[in-house]
Amino acid sequence: MILDRGFSAWLDEAADRLDTGDEPPATVLPKLAEASLTRIGVPPEAGGTGGDVTDAVAAVAAVSERSLAAGFVLWGHRTYIEYLLQSPNLTLRDRLLPDLLAGRVAGATGLSNAMKFLSGLEELQISAAREGTDTLVLTGKLPWVTNLREGGFHVAAAVACTEGGSFIASLAHDDAGLVRSPDLDLMAMRSTSTAAITIRDLRLSPDRVIHPDAAKWLPQVRPAFLGLQCGMSIGLARRALDEARACLGAGRGVLHEPIGDLGRRLGAAEEALRQGLLSGLFQVNAAALFQLRIELAEIAAEAVALELQALGGRAYLTVPGRGFARRLREAAFIPVITPSLVQLKTVLASRQKAAA
């Protein structure tokens, strides 16, 4: 069992408040850390509980079964940790990991812009000019980043150098020149500390560089970035299918077959994701990962639709329909998480056209 009983009970009780923002965002990460979820897939010598990135995907899925907002926070935090684990900057990793694993400070993956840049969808939004021999001066913005906990955070950002090339930097909440906006007024997923960042004349030293070559490093970490993100779809789809099965009875027998078929599709997609992450396939075949991300999002949407059919009119009653209403909003969010399904389909279509 990935989730302990106490954390599961808290998550079930807090899920609606996490969605609406009535739960203080600052409580989420400490709860995840107390349950040791931030340490899954991290080597024991680095302070983790062992395993690999597929175990971390399973943790994101388990949390997302109960609350996609909490799963979203875990995705952002654990992805930033993965960046440090795959960074050649061991000094930075060793300095930051203890507080991140303990949940004392948040980790945020500000590389959504970078992943779109890697696929040719947009330019990098932060630039750097060299000042002297040891300082880079950064200017730009990150319009949407999750887990920017007001109590303290580190955020990864891709930076274009004015002299050419690009690199991955680690920025911090207390950097002079970094301004965090108020939390974005989201339709749901409110307690996720999601905000925008503006950067103006931020001075960065070389010891804050996660990797000196973004173009080389991003394809290496993209499987973890997207694979952990897929855990959110997996968890939501599982829960919706479980809820649909629980409603099957008189007059609902016609749903047995589609629920079973979708469950099998979900299992096959999960296994394909696990094998692709373990084998390294997605580093050389990004299209296969993009297709899985799309398929899992579609499975989650279909699962919530089946839950609605199984619930029937009860879905529109406030008390019995509360969980379904939250999952409906969660399912609507998954396609727009960067890279969105439209962006992924655009990249796949352009690749197919180029290969024709």
C-alpha positions as CSV (number, residue, x, y, z in Angstrom):
1,M,0.0,0.0,0.0
2,I,1.5,3.3,-1.1
3,L,-0.6,5.6,1.0
4,D,-0.8,5.0,4.8
5,R,-4.2,5.0,6.4
6,G,-3.9,8.3,8.2
7,F,-2.8,10.2,5.1
8,S,-5.6,8.5,3.0
9,A,-8.2,9.6,5.6
10,W,-6.9,13.2,5.6
11,L,-6.9,13.3,1.8
12,D,-10.4,11.9,1.5
13,E,-11.7,14.5,4.0
14,A,-9.7,17.4,2.4
15,A,-10.2,16.6,-1.3
16,D,-13.1,19.0,-1.9
17,R,-11.4,21.8,0.0
18,L,-8.2,21.3,-2.0
19,D,-10.3,21.7,-5.1
20,T,-12.1,24.8,-4.0
21,G,-9.2,26.5,-2.1
22,D,-10.8,26.2,1.3
23,E,-7.8,24.1,2.4
24,P,-4.7,26.3,3.0
25,P,-2.2,25.5,0.2
26,A,0.6,25.5,2.7
27,T,-0.7,22.3,4.3
28,V,-0.4,20.1,1.2
29,L,3.3,19.5,0.8
30,P,4.0,18.8,4.5
31,K,1.3,16.2,4.5
32,L,2.8,14.6,1.4
33,A,6.2,14.6,3.0
34,E,5.0,13.2,6.3
35,A,3.6,10.2,4.3
36,S,7.1,9.8,2.7
37,L,5.6,10.3,-0.7
38,T,8.3,12.8,-1.6
39,R,11.0,10.2,-1.0
40,I,9.7,7.4,-3.3
41,G,11.9,6.6,-6.2
42,V,14.8,8.5,-4.6
43,P,18.0,6.5,-3.9
44,P,18.5,5.8,-0.1
45,E,22.0,7.3,-0.2
46,A,20.3,10.6,-1.3
47,G,17.7,10.4,1.5
48,G,15.0,8.5,-0.3
49,T,13.2,5.2,0.2
50,G,14.6,3.6,-3.0
51,G,12.9,2.4,-6.1
52,D,12.8,4.2,-9.4
53,V,10.8,6.8,-11.3
54,T,8.0,4.3,-12.0
55,D,7.5,4.0,-8.3
56,A,7.1,7.8,-8.1
57,V,4.6,7.6,-11.0
58,A,2.6,5.0,-8.9
59,A,2.7,7.4,-5.9
60,V,1.3,10.3,-8.0
61,A,-1.4,8.0,-9.3
62,A,-2.3,6.8,-5.8
63,V,-2.6,10.4,-4.5
64,S,-4.6,11.5,-7.6
65,E,-7.1,8.7,-7.0
66,R,-8.3,10.8,-4.0
67,S,-7.4,14.3,-5.0
68,L,-6.0,15.5,-8.3
69,A,-5.0,18.8,-6.7
70,A,-2.7,16.9,-4.2
71,G,-1.5,14.7,-7.1
72,F,-0.7,17.9,-9.1
73,V,1.4,19.3,-6.2
74,L,3.3,15.9,-5.8
75,W,3.9,15.9,-9.6
76,G,5.5,19.3,-9.5
77,H,7.5,18.7,-6.4
78,R,8.8,15.2,-7.3
79,T,9.6,16.4,-10.9
80,Y,11.9,19.1,-9.5
81,I,13.5,16.5,-7.3
82,E,14.1,14.3,-10.4
83,Y,15.8,17.3,-12.1
84,L,18.3,17.4,-9.2
85,L,18.8,13.6,-9.3
86,Q,19.7,13.9,-13.0
87,S,21.8,17.0,-12.6
88,P,25.6,16.9,-12.8
89,N,25.7,19.6,-10.2
90,L,26.1,17.3,-7.2
91,T,26.8,20.2,-4.8
92,L,23.4,21.8,-5.6
93,R,21.7,18.5,-5.3
94,D,23.2,17.7,-1.9
95,R,22.4,21.2,-0.6
96,L,18.7,21.3,-1.7
97,L,17.5,17.7,-1.4
98,P,17.2,17.4,2.4
99,D,14.7,20.2,2.8
100,L,12.8,19.1,-0.4
101,L,12.5,15.5,0.8
102,A,11.3,16.7,4.2
103,G,8.8,19.1,2.7
104,R,10.3,22.1,4.4
105,V,10.6,23.9,1.1
106,A,8.7,23.3,-2.2
107,G,10.2,22.2,-5.6
108,A,8.5,23.5,-8.7
109,T,9.0,22.4,-12.3
110,G,9.1,25.6,-14.3
111,L,10.1,23.8,-17.5
112,S,6.7,23.7,-19.2
113,N,7.9,26.5,-21.5
114,A,11.1,24.5,-22.0
115,M,9.3,21.4,-23.0
116,K,7.3,23.3,-25.6
117,F,10.6,25.0,-26.8
118,L,12.1,21.5,-27.2
119,S,9.2,20.6,-29.5
120,G,9.4,23.8,-31.5
121,L,6.2,25.3,-30.1
122,E,7.5,28.5,-28.5
123,E,10.7,30.4,-27.6
124,L,12.2,30.4,-24.1
125,Q,10.7,33.1,-22.0
126,I,13.8,33.9,-19.8
127,S,17.0,35.3,-21.1
128,A,20.5,35.8,-19.6
129,A,23.3,38.3,-20.2
130,R,26.7,37.7,-18.8
131,E,28.0,40.2,-16.2
132,G,31.7,39.7,-15.6
133,T,33.1,36.2,-15.4
134,D,30.9,34.5,-12.8
135,T,27.5,36.2,-13.0
136,L,24.5,35.9,-15.3
137,V,21.7,38.5,-15.2
138,L,18.2,37.0,-15.9
139,T,15.1,38.6,-17.2
140,G,11.8,37.1,-18.2
141,K,8.7,35.4,-16.9
142,L,7.1,32.0,-16.1
143,P,3.3,32.6,-16.5
144,W,2.0,29.4,-14.8
145,V,3.9,27.3,-12.2
146,T,2.6,25.0,-9.6
147,N,3.9,24.4,-6.0
148,L,5.3,27.9,-5.5
149,R,4.6,27.6,-1.8
150,E,4.6,30.9,-0.2
151,G,6.7,29.5,2.7
152,G,9.6,28.9,0.3
153,F,10.3,27.3,-3.0
154,H,12.9,26.4,-5.6
155,V,11.9,26.5,-9.3
156,A,13.7,25.1,-12.3
157,A,13.8,27.4,-15.4
158,A,15.2,27.2,-18.9
159,V,17.2,30.2,-19.8
160,A,18.4,31.4,-23.2
161,C,21.8,33.1,-23.3
162,T,22.1,36.2,-25.3
163,E,25.5,34.9,-26.6
164,G,23.8,31.6,-27.8
165,G,22.8,28.3,-26.2
166,S,20.6,27.7,-23.2
167,F,20.8,26.2,-19.7
168,I,18.7,25.1,-16.8
169,A,18.8,27.2,-13.7
170,S,17.4,26.8,-10.2
171,L,15.8,29.9,-8.9
172,A,14.6,30.5,-5.3
173,H,11.7,32.4,-3.7
174,D,14.1,34.9,-2.0
175,D,16.2,35.8,-5.1
176,A,16.4,39.5,-5.6
177,G,14.6,40.3,-8.8
178,L,12.1,37.4,-8.6
179,V,8.5,38.3,-7.9
180,R,5.7,35.8,-7.3
181,S,2.2,36.8,-8.2
182,P,-0.8,36.0,-6.0
183,D,-2.2,32.5,-6.6
184,L,-3.9,32.3,-10.0
185,D,-7.7,32.3,-9.9
186,L,-8.2,28.8,-11.1
187,M,-11.6,27.3,-11.8
188,A,-10.5,24.3,-9.5
189,M,-7.3,22.9,-8.2
190,R,-7.1,26.0,-6.0
191,S,-4.9,24.8,-3.1
192,T,-1.9,24.0,-5.4
193,S,0.1,27.2,-4.9
194,T,-0.1,27.9,-8.6
195,A,1.2,31.4,-9.6
196,A,3.2,33.3,-12.1
197,I,6.8,34.5,-11.7
198,T,8.3,37.7,-13.1
199,I,12.1,38.0,-13.3
200,R,14.0,41.2,-13.6
201,D,17.7,41.6,-13.3
202,L,18.1,38.5,-11.2
203,R,21.8,37.7,-10.7
204,L,22.7,34.0,-10.8
205,S,26.0,32.4,-10.0
206,P,27.2,29.2,-11.7
207,D,26.6,27.0,-8.7
208,R,22.8,27.4,-9.3
209,V,22.9,25.8,-12.8
210,I,21.2,22.5,-12.9
211,H,22.6,21.7,-16.3
212,P,24.7,23.9,-18.7
213,D,23.1,22.6,-21.9
214,A,19.3,22.6,-22.0
215,A,19.0,21.2,-25.5
216,K,21.1,18.2,-24.5
217,W,19.5,17.6,-21.1
218,L,15.8,18.2,-21.7
219,P,15.3,15.1,-23.8
220,Q,16.9,13.1,-20.9
221,V,14.4,14.4,-18.3
222,R,11.3,14.7,-20.5
223,P,10.3,11.0,-19.9
224,A,10.2,11.6,-16.1
225,F,8.4,15.0,-16.5
226,L,5.7,13.5,-18.7
227,G,5.7,10.1,-17.0
228,L,5.0,11.5,-13.6
229,Q,2.3,13.7,-15.2
230,C,0.7,10.6,-16.6
231,G,0.3,9.4,-13.0
232,M,-2.4,12.0,-12.6
233,S,-4.5,10.6,-15.4
234,I,-4.0,7.0,-14.2
235,G,-5.2,7.9,-10.7
236,L,-8.3,9.8,-11.8
237,A,-9.3,7.1,-14.3
238,R,-8.9,4.3,-11.6
239,R,-11.1,6.2,-9.1
240,A,-13.8,7.0,-11.7
241,L,-13.9,3.4,-12.8
242,D,-14.1,2.2,-9.2
243,E,-17.0,4.6,-8.5
244,A,-18.8,3.4,-11.7
245,R,-18.4,-0.3,-10.7
246,A,-19.8,0.5,-7.3
247,C,-23.0,1.8,-8.8
248,L,-23.6,-1.2,-11.1
249,G,-26.9,-2.8,-10.1
250,A,-30.4,-3.2,-11.5
251,G,-30.7,-1.3,-14.7
252,R,-27.0,-0.6,-15.0
253,G,-25.8,-4.0,-16.3
254,V,-25.3,-2.6,-19.8
255,L,-22.3,-0.7,-18.4
256,H,-20.4,-3.8,-17.3
257,E,-18.7,-4.3,-20.7
258,P,-17.6,-0.7,-21.4
259,I,-16.2,-0.4,-17.8
260,G,-14.3,-3.7,-18.2
261,D,-13.0,-2.7,-21.6
262,L,-11.8,0.7,-20.4
263,G,-10.2,-0.9,-17.4
264,R,-8.2,-3.2,-19.6
265,R,-7.2,-0.2,-21.8
266,L,-6.0,1.6,-18.7
267,G,-4.0,-1.4,-17.5
268,A,-2.3,-1.8,-20.9
269,A,-1.4,1.9,-21.0
270,E,0.0,1.8,-17.5
271,E,2.2,-1.2,-18.4
272,A,3.4,0.5,-21.6
273,L,4.3,3.6,-19.6
274,R,6.2,1.5,-17.0
275,Q,8.1,-0.4,-19.7
276,G,8.9,2.7,-21.7
277,L,10.3,4.5,-18.6
278,L,12.4,1.5,-17.5
279,S,13.8,0.6,-20.9
280,G,14.7,4.2,-21.9
281,L,12.5,3.9,-25.0
282,F,11.0,7.4,-24.4
283,Q,14.4,9.1,-24.6
284,V,14.8,7.9,-28.2
285,N,11.1,7.8,-29.1
286,A,9.3,10.8,-27.7
287,A,6.3,10.3,-29.9
288,A,5.5,7.0,-28.1
289,L,5.4,9.0,-24.8
290,F,3.3,11.8,-26.3
291,Q,0.8,9.2,-27.6
292,L,0.5,7.6,-24.1
293,R,0.0,11.0,-22.5
294,I,-2.9,11.6,-24.9
295,E,-4.4,8.2,-24.5
296,L,-4.3,8.3,-20.7
297,A,-6.0,11.7,-20.7
298,E,-8.7,10.4,-23.0
299,I,-9.1,7.3,-20.8
300,A,-9.6,9.5,-17.7
301,A,-12.3,11.5,-19.5
302,E,-14.1,8.4,-20.7
303,A,-13.9,6.9,-17.1
304,V,-15.6,10.0,-15.6
305,A,-18.2,9.8,-18.4
306,L,-18.9,6.2,-17.4
307,E,-19.1,7.2,-13.7
308,L,-21.8,9.8,-14.7
309,Q,-23.8,7.1,-16.6
310,A,-23.5,4.8,-13.6
311,L,-24.6,7.4,-11.1
312,G,-27.4,8.7,-13.2
313,G,-29.5,11.5,-11.6
314,R,-27.6,11.1,-8.3
315,A,-24.7,12.9,-10.0
316,Y,-26.7,16.1,-9.9
317,L,-27.6,15.9,-6.2
318,T,-25.3,17.9,-4.0
319,V,-24.2,15.2,-1.5
320,P,-24.0,12.0,-3.6
321,G,-22.7,13.9,-6.6
322,R,-20.0,15.9,-4.8
323,G,-17.1,13.6,-5.6
324,F,-18.2,13.2,-9.2
325,A,-18.5,16.9,-9.7
326,R,-14.9,17.3,-8.5
327,R,-13.7,14.5,-10.7
328,L,-15.5,16.1,-13.7
329,R,-13.6,19.3,-13.1
330,E,-10.4,17.3,-12.6
331,A,-10.9,15.5,-15.9
332,A,-11.4,18.9,-17.6
333,F,-8.1,20.1,-16.3
334,I,-5.9,17.2,-17.5
335,P,-6.0,18.0,-21.2
336,V,-4.8,21.6,-20.6
337,I,-1.8,20.7,-18.4
338,T,1.4,21.7,-20.3
339,P,2.1,20.2,-22.7
340,S,-1.6,20.2,-23.5
341,L,-3.2,17.5,-25.7
342,V,-3.5,20.1,-28.5
343,Q,0.2,20.9,-28.3
344,L,1.1,17.2,-28.3
345,K,-1.2,16.4,-31.2
346,T,0.3,19.4,-33.1
347,V,3.9,18.0,-32.6
348,L,2.9,14.5,-33.6
349,A,1.1,15.8,-36.8
350,S,4.1,17.9,-37.8
351,R,6.4,14.9,-37.3
352,Q,4.1,12.7,-39.4
353,K,4.0,15.4,-42.1
354,A,7.8,15.7,-42.1
355,A,8.2,11.9,-42.4
356,A,5.7,11.6,-45.3
